[in-house]
Amino acid sequence: MTVYAAPPRRVREEYELDQALIDRFAAIVGDSHALTGLEAVEPFVTEQRGRFAGVTPLVLRPGSVAEISAIMRLATETRTPIVPQGGNTGLVGGQMPDRSGAQVVLSMGRLNQIREIDLLSNTVTAEAGVILENLHVAVDTVDRLYPLSLGSQGSCEIGGNLSSNAGGVNVLAYGNARELCLGIEVVLPTGEVLDDLRKLKKDNTGYDLKNLFVGAEGTLGVITAAVLKLYPKPKGRETAWVGLKSPENALALFHLASDRAGPSLTAFELIAERPIAFALKHMPGAIAPLGAAWPWQVLMEFSSGRSAEDARALAESVLEEGLERELAGDVVIASNIAQSRAFWRLREDLSDAQKPEGGSIKHDISVPVAMIPIFIERAAQAVEAVCPGARVVCFGHMGDGNLHYNVSQPVSMDKTRYLEMYPAMNKAVHDVVRDLNGSISAEHGIGQMKRDELLATAPPIGIDLMRRIKAAFDPACIMNPGKVI
Amino acid sequence: MTVYAAPPRRVREEYELDQALIDRFAAIVGDSHALTGLEAVEPFVTEQRGRFAGVTPLVLRPGSVAEISAIMRLATETRTPIVPQGGNTGLVGGQMPDRSGAQVVLSMGRLNQIREIDLLSNTVTAEAGVILENLHVAVDTVDRLYPLSLGSQGSCEIGGNLSSNAGGVNVLAYGNARELCLGIEVVLPTGEVLDDLRKLKKDNTGYDLKNLFVGAEGTLGVITAAVLKLYPKPKGRETAWVGLKSPENALALFHLASDRAGPSLTAFELIAERPIAFALKHMPGAIAPLGAAWPWQVLMEFSSGRSAEDARALAESVLEEGLERELAGDVVIASNIAQSRAFWRLREDLSDAQKPEGGSIKHDISVPVAMIPIFIERAAQAVEAVCPGARVVCFGHMGDGNLHYNVSQPVSMDKTRYLEMYPAMNKAVHDVVRDLNGSISAEHGIGQMKRDELLATAPPIGIDLMRRIKAAFDPACIMNPGKVI
């Protein structure tokens, strides 16, 4: 396991947990839901990419809001740091305890009830520990769509989705987790419960507390439940794979499709040739959608609330015009659901397909949509300057201005030596992002991974305001310390 | 002019402005933009409905962000309360100084530049003092739509729209002012400038500061500019007027239209027969859209990004099915733009049409959409219990769950006596709202009008968190004191 340069951690030895305190916490949830010992806590202190590893004397798995409230009261009383954790799929270490051994993990998975599906208001009220895919299934059975769609949806949880303001492939038409949330229930550091589980589309009664907790990565309170928006299931959906010459053509095609299809354009994913080549080489069963290896490719999805025929006609008219105007060089529209799934599987495989190619330095950036071609050009130069021969692996949610701009090591370089360039490469790419007034974390959040960079590069006034909020909400600094701010 | 029971005001005599301080403020903007004297300040201390009247020794009309910054620095140094004001169209007194004579009005109208229209990113960057209608015109000339649409758009300003998170008739498809804003520039009470003018659809770098300032009604800082989303102009638009038997039928018709048209359903306004009768009686040129006086009527709008024919076909298919299923009793689709405008004018005239009918007690409520029929039934009983014979004037943005539930006085009652029931009537109607987990201010905000009620009835934990934010952002309490919180 590789553990990259971690941000400085505040080791809070003064708060180290003694057995008596562990027993008091355990008594709240019951012994069988209070995990101690290296083996039992291991799944909660390591994560899939092997980047962040923590230490904890105690993982609590509460089964009710009342238990969480009691845990937080005790944590405040004893100044015990609490690290809320959902499905443990976060990519920036926000869900990991530090290595002090003084932080308690609060795992939300047992708080997994869907409290209500309201078909007339088109809302679902779900607890934080509901797994995203389970929510999809539950609302699908009543002919509704909850559009948040992530690679990790088989294990990520609603509370984590909201705390990290998750994005994914459907943001273009439906917005990110923030936009899909109407109301929340939060346990504050004091144990008090803020019940703001409203189903309202309009509510102007004071400051927007909901949007403070959403995206705060568990540093202000513990989201325990939320009211989420549902949509009618599209009656038709068409998936297309397009070959193009350049990012400029992709941008023009995006504008054409947006103009013609409006909110019926539900995905627009840009993918360079290299990540596709990696997937075709390394992922079993991967099939090239196009006959030729176009330097840039786009995965598009059109959804229609009207009919399957309507989705088909829309996709065809946009793509025909794209071909006529020579924005698109080649087009394949999936002829059946199996082919559509294969397109999406190829897209989802792009991350894993990098692993056999050695070390990968990752970015999750966004810029104004119109700046995507310029970013791609400038970032490539920046990468080459840091590490000649490094291989850019560029793909992402172009319609949102969001690219997962990853960089695989040069073929013959030592992996460890390459990964030592992580900070320098991040800085070089992020300098381009900052120059274009973009974001160094479009959808993954700050966690512990990007905290130092955020603090060092964000406008000091913004950081100051965030710190004031943190101090106002969590004066004892027990909520996920060392993360975000 | 009637001035209703105002919330208690904190008279801050200790801060009363002397001439030397007035001169220092005036020197920042130049004498010609520093208004003093009763006559000069009168337009800034009274408002159209005549509900709130304030007193100020000084109205400042700065012409740049630098001047606003200097004003706020001086205000912090001297603890001078500042009341930011946009187009002075707010309905809850948020833009009015109190009657202490110690509050300075900061009128934003000269900060009225459209800094940039970015056609590729579909954004406009506008200063706070840009009048909404001027923004509409500017983006219309480049074939774009900024969908925020309000009755006051000829005089309201972008800064006020954002500070009050304005709603209006297009929220159903496009969201309210909050959802239309990508980035903001804010001058803090200290005079520091937070530049967050980003064009990003995704940005997860710390707490959501933008959404704190949006909707804060100028109590946390002064919004000076914003990046706003633009949309392609619809290629087709159809307006329909529908007669129905009941709110239940309106709800079913709304669900039918949402299901068929999705985001192409861009307005769904419910109107009871009485407000229409008032408008036909009192508003010159008002014409009844339908042949009969249906007890409930709906104004619907369908917009298509594809073509005029598409919008027409969509409207016809939804409304035909509505008639077949007997949800709609009668339907007229506007046959030309003039008729469509006449429909909308009738809708916009509903407020003014109440005036000749005597005193009106107003509400701006929202409930979950599915609860609209229940709200209408229960609220009518509550009104009758407070004042037998009072005439409910119910209309609003039903698609958003938002009704302007006004109550005109009984025909023969003395107006002053009726208006004395304002607090009792508000309480009775708002009790129904609270029972249905709704909002007592869906789109107008809290201002000074609803502050006491918010503080008395909102969950104490929420109020406590809001107060902590206020103290953290504005420790000297100079930003619009006496408003919201």
Interface residues (C-beta under 8 A of the other chain):
Chain A: D118 L120 S121 N122 T123 S164 N165 G167 V171 N176 R178 E179 L188 E192 V193 L194 D195 D196 L197 R198 K199 L200 K201 K202 D203 N204 T205 G206 Y207 D208 L209 N211 L212 V214 G215 A216 L220 P232 L251 H255 S258 D259 R260 A261 G262 P263 G305 R306 S366 V367 P368 V369 A370 M371 H397 D400 G401 N402 N437 G438 S439 I440 S441 A442 E443 H444 G445 I446 K450 L454 A458 P459 I461 G462 I463 L465 M466 R468 I469 K470 A471 A472 F473 V484 I485
Chain B: D118 L120 S121 N122 T123 S164 N165 G167 V171 N176 R178 E179 L188 E192 V193 L194 D195 D196 L197 R198 K199 L200 K201 K202 D203 N204 T205 G206 Y207 D208 L209 N211 L212 V214 G215 A216 L220 P232 L251 H255 S258 D259 R260 A261 G262 P263 G305 R306 S366 V367 P368 V369 A370 M371 H397 D400 G401 N402 N437 G438 S439 I440 S441 A442 E443 H444 G445 I446 K450 L454 A458 P459 I461 G462 I463 L465 M466 R468 I469 K470 A471 A472 F473 V484 I485
